[in-house]
Amino acid sequence: MADAATFTDCATGKRVAVANNAQLERDYAAARGTDTRPVLLVVEGHFTLEANPDTGEMMKTLMTDQAGKFIPGKDCSH
């Protein structure tokens, strides 16, 4: 899971895995370009429990309910 997508909540600083979502991955790649810094994402979603593919352990995962909006050049500090 080294390359698994993660989401950091700006309000709490908590980091969670993101459920597989091909469109979200494409939008992230387009917003990020060649930059390696985090990109701000505004999204509506909910948390679910999913099995970690490596360990089978249940983990909290963000499931998006609608398309998100990436804002390049911004992160939780901006």
N, C-alpha and C positions, 0 to 999 in steps of 0.2 A: 504493500500500500504506500510505498514511498512517493509515488506520483499521484496519489489520490487528491482530489480537490478538497479544500478546506475553506471554511467561512469563519471570520472573526467578527463577532458582534461588537460594534463600536460602543454601545452603551455599557456592556459588561466586561468586554475583553475576552470573553470565553470563545474558544475555538472548537468547531465541530466539523465533522465530515459532511460532504455534500453528496446527495444521491446522484447516481449517474443521470446526466441530462445532456444529450449531444448538442442541442441548440445552445444551451448555456455555455458549454465548452467552446463552441465556435465563436459566440459573442465575446467571451473572455479573451480568446486568442486575438481577435480583431482589435479589441480595446487595448490590450497590453502591448501588442506589437513586439518589439525586441526588448522592451524594458522588463526587468525582473522584479520591480517593486510591486507591492499589492495595488489593486485597483478597487476603488469604491464601487459597491454594488448595492443598488436599491431594489429590494425584492419583497414580494409577499410570499409567505410559505408557512410551513408548519414542521414540527419536529416529529420524528418517528424513530423507532428502534429497528436497526438492521444488523444482520450478522456481519462481523468483520470477515472478509474473505480469506484472510491469512490465519486467523485464530478461531473463528466461529463465535467469538464473544459478541454479545449484543452491545451495540453502541448507539448513542444519540446521533441522528443524522438529519440534516436539513433537506426537506423536500419542497421544491418550489411549486407554488400554485399557479403562478402566471409568469410570463416572460419578465425577466429582470432588466434593469438599465445599468450598464456599466458607465462610470464617469472617469475617463482617463485623466491621469495627473492628480487625482484626489485619492485620499485614504482617510482613515479615521481621524487623523490629526488636522485635516483641512476641512 
